[in-house]
């Protein structure tokens, strides 16, 4: 990625509801946006939940046939950057078939599987790792074991509590990632109606040094698809990216030059040396007629 530029991930998550046509619609909308990556989750429900559990029934409906996913990857691989998110060893084996075509994201359910992470770094050019729900002591141990691949690794933090509040986030983790020279990003799960909080939480993250921003999207908020509470429709998603890019530019431009508006403020509010011809005396007054200040 470019040194002084943010990158965005379009997070599909479960918002497709198990419908491949919805996935394609999201991909096509993504292509029209300025987002850099699109992320698709590889679900193998039987590897995550017991067959008689409510979660199994819920997530089984969201599974999409692997042959359809393969066709999707082949169709869009040259049009955008694709990230496949894995939750188990079985999905990792499937993702490996496309290691030259896509990036990999390791979910928090496998983020402590260091052998899998090391194998992934050998196969994929970029490996994203989600550390949501991990104790700080656990994160330090994992990073120590995978340190040699840090040039390939992007660390992500931010958790889904349907929705999440910025008050519950551990922004200090970003300080640790930065100190240890890892590229890292923020995964936002703010309630979709709280746009100001969304901007605030993301601004804190980029001020801490986050260079990747991941955000859930959906096609229609009113239909309430899975994960809709923290998702943005694409029109709002584009606005979000523009607003955050502007904030990032303001934070990182490293310029001490006054803007046109601040220059106007200066000439209105500062005192400058003025010569009074009647009493032949100099005096500092608020005026833009002179450029001589007390610092000269």
Residue, then its C-alpha position, 0 to 999 in steps of 0.5 A: x500500500x502507499x505510504x501516506x494513504x488509507x485503504x478500505x475493506x468492504x466487509x460483506x460478512x453475513x449480509x448476503x443471507x446465503x444468496x450468491x446473487x446478493x453477493x454479486x450485487x455487493x461485488x458490483x457496487x464495491x467496484x463502483x466505490x473507491x474501496x481497495x478490498x472486498x472481504x468474503x467469509x468462508x463458512x463451514x458451519x459444522x466446523x464451528x458449532x454443534x449440529x443440534x445448536x441454534x447457532x448451527x441452524x442460523x449459520x448453516x443458512x448463510x453457507x454458499x456452495x464452494x463451487x459458486x464461491x470459486x466462480x465468484x473468485x475467478x470472475x472478480x480476481x482481476x477487477x479488485x483485491x479479494x480477501x477470503x476470511x477463514x474460520x477453520x482448517x477446512x476453509x483454509x484448505x479451500x482458500x489455499x487453492x487461490x493463494x496467488x489470486x487473493x489475500x487471506x484473513x484469519x478470523x479470531x477463531x483461528x488467530x491463536x493457531x500459530x501453525x496455521x498463520x505461519x503456513x498462511x504466510x508461506x502461501x499468501x502475499x498478504x495475511x490479515x489477522x483479527x485479534x478481537x477478543x484476545x487478551x493482551x498477553x495472548x497477543x504478545x505471545x502470538x506476535x512473537x511467534x510470527x514476527x518474522x513474517x511481519x512484512x506480510x501481516x496486517x493486524x486488525x482489531x475491532x469487535x462486533x457486539x451488535x453494535x459496538x461502541x468506541x468506549x469498549x475498544x482497546x485503542x492502546x493495542x494500536x500503540x503496541x502494534x505500531x511500537x512493534x512495526x506491524x501494519x495494522x487496521x481498524x474493523x468498525x462495528x458502530x451502529x449504522x445510525x450513529x454516523x458521528x460516533x462512526x467518524x469519531x471511532x475511526x478518527x481515533x484509530x487513524x490518529x493512532x496509526x491505523x492504515x486499513x479501515x474495514x467496514x460492513x456494507x449492505x444493499x438495503x438497510x430496511x430489509x434488515x439483513x444479517x449484520x445490518x446493525x453495523x453496516x452501511x449502504x453503499x451511498x453512505x459507505x462512499x461518504x464515510x470513505x471520503x470523510x475519513x480520507x479528508x480527516x486522514x489528510x488533515x492529520x498526516x499532511x505535516x504542513x505548518x502553512x496557514x490555510x486561507x481561512x486561518x490567514x483571514x483570521x490572522x489578519x483580522x485578529x492579530x495586532x500589527x504595527x501601524x504609524x499614525x501620521x497625526x501624532x507621528x507615533x507607532x502603535x500595535x492595532x488589529x488591522x491588516x494594513x501592515x505586516x509588521x508584528x512584534x516578532x520581527 
